[in-house]
Structures are given as structure tokens and as C-alpha cells.
Amino acid sequence: MLCQVSGIGCPAKHDSFRERSAGPAPRVPSPAVLAFTMIELMVVVAIMGVILAAGIPSLYRMMQKEGMRKVTSEVVEVCGKARAQAILRGTPVDIMFYPLEHRLVISGASASSPQSAEDILDEKPVVTPGAGQSALIPEDFSIEMLDINLSEYRESEWARVRFYPNGMSDEMTLVLRSPKEEYKKITLEVTTGLASVDDLVR
């Protein structure tokens, strides 16, 4: 009677309770399913390896800048540094171009403009140590154009591009030609002082 009322001491009742609480038995994957999963994993790893192998040369070229890409990148970096310094300092900052020497350097600008080329050449540029403060254009590159504020300075001893604290700059167009006959045009947007690089087809 006790077994019928409460189920205590009744083996049949306990067995049915255990079956309900345990739920269905977990399924063990068959060896065929495991093998198929391993094949899929190996295929994915192989595809990733092929993609990585194909991308290594491009990645290397991006990290190791050479030729025209390196030169234009350095010139743009110098322009960006000069613009940033002018904004942070609150005073104009110049980039001094020396076209005949194929180099450019950031120098602090004074309130009044120099009166002659000798004044600038004799004045030692105020250069802050660090990358992006100067750039050297290789000798085998040619400067096809250096136009600043609508004046040509390609054959001049020096030329100046000024950046202002409000983010503006002088107008500049620099055209370079590489030994491989690649032409690149670097321009400064007057209202923003930002440099851009464009390809030229000759």
C-alpha cells in the first residue's frame, strides 16, 4: 500500500523517474562524421595557406617602399609634419626647398619674410630631430615642376612653402620623374594645407 501511495520503496517507480530525469542518451559521432570534419578543416587550412602565400609579396612591397612610392611618401610626410607643427605651435612653419640639391627641410618661420636668397641660405634651419623633418630626392630623379603660388622655382637655388596656424598653406605643385619614366604630381590644397599625390601619364 505504501508503494502505491507514495512510491517509496517501489523499484518500478524509481526506475521510471530516473529515465525521465536523465533524458535521451548523448549521441557519439561516428568515425565517418569525424573524418569528414577533419577533411573540411584541412581544406580550410590549405586555402588560408595559399591566400597568405599569395599575399606575402604584396605585403612586402607595402612595407618596403621603393622608388617613386618612397620619394612621394617622404615628401608628403614632410608636408604633413610642417602643417601639424604650424597648428600646434600657433606660428607659421616653412618647408625650404633646395631644387638644385634635391632636398627639402622643415624650418621655423619668422613673422617677416627674408629679403634675399642669401638671408635664407645663411640662416640655419630650425629642425626638430625625428622622422619626417626632411626629405632627399634621389639624384636620378628629376624635378619637372616646382610651382609655388603660381611661380616656377624648378631651377632656383631655394624656394619656400609656408604653412599657417589655421591649417592653410601656400599653393604648391611638385612634379617628379623617376628613372623608370614614372611621373607623380604632389599638390598642396591651399585651404586645407593637405598634400595629395596623383599619377601623370606622359
Secondary structure, 3 states (H helix, E strand, C coil): CHHHHHCCCCHHHHHHHHHHHHCCCCCCCCHHHHHHHHHHHHHHHHHHHHHHHHHHHHHHHHHCCCHHHHHHHHHHHHHHHHHHHHHHHCCCEEEEEEHHHCEEEEEECCCCCCCCHHHHHHCCCCCCCCCCCEEECCCCCEEEEEEECCEECCCCCCEEEEECCCCCECCEEEEEECCCCCEEEEEECCCCCCEEEEEECC
